[in-house]
């Protein structure tokens, strides 16, 4: 039975599984998951004057939360500081442990938030904000 890795939620094929499709599953992991985590770029849009939550589900499909570089944008007017909420790990007990490089292209500050509600401020127009999310707290 397949399981999934703790932080990136990559499919880990069980012994004897995926007969005749093992290569496809593995190639999807490399092309979607690992490439996004190492060099991936994604835009995270605050579509309304509200917080935005990144989601991460089990599987080897392309997902925004896996990307290394996040460009924060807004299609509406943000009237106050907003939260970018990082997804939980496989156990659901802590945020995923991952490095992000974040550009805040919105007007107000954006706070990175985890389930523990520990936060890091991502300043507007600050080109590169390295953000390491760990089980203990986010740092930059």
N, C-alpha and C positions, 0 to 999 in steps of 0.2 A: 504494500500500500504506500502510495506517495505521501511524503510529508512536505513541509514548507519551512524554509529557513526563517530564523527569528526576526531579522530586521528588514531584509529586502523581499521576503516572502517568495523566494524562488522555489519552484517545484524541484524536490529531491526525489528522483525516481527510485522506487523500491526494487529489490532484486527480482528479476524475472518479469518486471512490468514493462509496459509500452512496447510489446513485441512488434517489430517492423515499423515502429514510429519513434524509437528512441532518438534517432538523429534529428528528427523534426523538433522534438521537445527540447533537446539540448541546444540546437541552433537557435530556437526562439529565446532560450535563456541567455545565450551569448549576445544575440542581436538586440534584444529588448532590454533585459534586466541589467546585464553587466555593462553594456555600452552606455546606457543611461546613467548608471551610477558613477561611471568613471569620467565621461565627457559629455553627458547629456545636457541639453538646454530646453527649458520649458517656460512658457509664460503662464503666470497665475493671475487671473483677472478677478478683481473685486467688482463683481457685476452690479452690486447695489451698495448702499451705505450701511454695510454690515460686515461682520467677520467672515473669513473664508477658511474652510477646513479642507486640508489635503487628505485624500483617502488612499488606502493601499490595501489591495485584496490579494488573496492567494492566487498564484499563477504566473505565467511567463509572458503576459501581455504588456504592452506599453502603458506606463502609468506615470503621471506627473510627479508624484511624490518620490519616485526613484531617481530623478534627475539631479545632477550635481549643481547646475546653475539654474536659479529661479529668478525670472524677471517679473517683478510685481507691478501690475498695471491696474488701472481703474477705468471702466467704461462709464462711470457716473461720478458724481461729486461726493467725495468722502468728507464729512463734516467734522470728524473726530478721529482720534487714533483708533486703528482697527487691529484685530488679532489675526495672525496666520497660524492656524492650529495644526500641529504636526501629528501624524497618525501614531497609533500605538503599535507595539511589537506583537509578535505572534501570540504571546500569552495574554496580551491586553492589559498588562500591569504597569507598563512604562512606555515612554515614547521610543520610537525606533532610534537606534544609535547610528547616526549618519552625519557626514559632512555636507553642508550646503554652502554655496556661494550665492549671495542674494543681492540683487539690485532693486531698490525701492524706487520705482518710477512714478509713484503716486505723490500727492501733495502732503498729506499728513504722515506722521510716523506710523510705522507698522510694528506691532509687537509679535515676536515669535512666542507661541504658547504651547505648553505641553499639558498632559493630563494633570500634572502636579501644579499647574498654573505658575510655574517659574518662567520668567520672561526675559527676553533680550530685545532691546530696541533696535530697529532697523531704520536708520535715518533716511529722509527723502533725498533722492539724487546722489546718494553715496554709492559710488560705482561698484565697489566690491566689499561686501561684508561677509567674511568667512564665519560660518556658524556651525559649531560642532554640537550636535544634540546627543546627550548621553542619558543614561538612566538616572543620573543624579541631577543634572541641570544643564541648560544650554549655555554655551560660552562663545565668545567672539573676541 
